[in-house]
Amino acid sequence: MNRVVGQLHRCLIGNAGCSRSPARPSHTTRYMSAVNYVRAPEIVMGCVAYCPEITGIWDGMKSYFQSAGLNFDYVLYSSYEAQNDALINGRIDIAWNGPLAHVRLEKLTKQKSIPLGMRDVDRNFQSIIVGRSDRGVNALKDLSGKTIATGSFDSPQAYILPLLHLKEKGVPINTLSVLRFDRDIGKHGDTALGEIDAIEAVQSGKADAALVSNMMWMRAISAGDVNPEEHKLTVLPEAPPPFDHCQFDCLPSLAAAKRDAFTKALFAMDWANEEHRRVMQMEGLRNKWEGPREPGYDAMRRALADEPATPYPAPLHTPSSHPFKALVLG
């Protein structure tokens, strides 16, 4: 796969700002920066710096919140683990969490964390399993004894949830040879670099199948990085169930008035408003912010059932400790 084209895929779940230059500041942004001075923020949100353009996205959101009367600021973290640690220890008020971090926060707080909302694109996110039909991989039952390429060990969509699905569907995990591409650990697969490598592995024949998100698969096809017909690649039936991706999280210690002010401003963003839409597009929304919901994280809860509740957990599997026939790091 062309690595230059691959860099255009660095954002995974709809964060369109990572595949284009940040939007030119709007009139509202210029106006707000001209008349305001720096004050102690009322609400501080944490987000993970998964790509260089992240500051453009959240500067836009900051300007919007300020225009809505909320003195808001954000802090960037290099990992979701550090972000949740900051939330628990009171250094931030709200965390913009992915599904793995969301469920881990639940465990760390004994189910006391509070979800606040998500993007429309975060609902019903889909992982897929791509197989090589020329090697007899056309269904889940054909995976026994095969080599499977995956994303990083902390990727919900390219490792954790697809493997849980295989196990729950009766695929003999102990017969699999796993070729895992650990990339940008701590960002929980948001950069998708591990998925790009997994797609390359199955296309080149290093693997018989790959666990990836449907979004990255379709982007690779659209960019011409993958030719399914030439390489006999097919999406297997019985795909993993859809799940929910990112969610804003806070703790009960955040004053209800601040929590309500944040969600009121968030859900007041209107796609029909050109300035609002510009910022929403940067953050990858299709149309609107959605309210919180929890059933979309049930599979992740099952996957983490035996994981200790600690801010910095060890990898689920290592080359010396795993349930597979073999685990090789790519």
Secondary structure, DSSP 8 states (H G I E B T S, - for coil): --HHHHHTT---SS-GGGGS------HHHHHHHHH------SEEEEEE--STTHHHHHHHHHHHHHHTT--EEEEEES-HHHHHHHHHTTS-SEEEE-HHHHHHHHHHTTS--EEEEEEGGGTTB-EEEEEEGGGT-SSGGGGTT-EEEE--TT-IIIIIHHHHHHHHTT--GGG-EEEE---STTSTTTT-HHHHHHHHHHHHTS-SEEEEEHHHHHHHHHTTS--TTTTTEEE-SS----B---EEEE-TTS-HHHHHHHHHHHHT--TTSHHHHHHHHHTT-SS-EE---SGGGHHHHHHTTTS---SS---S-BTTB-SSSEEEE-
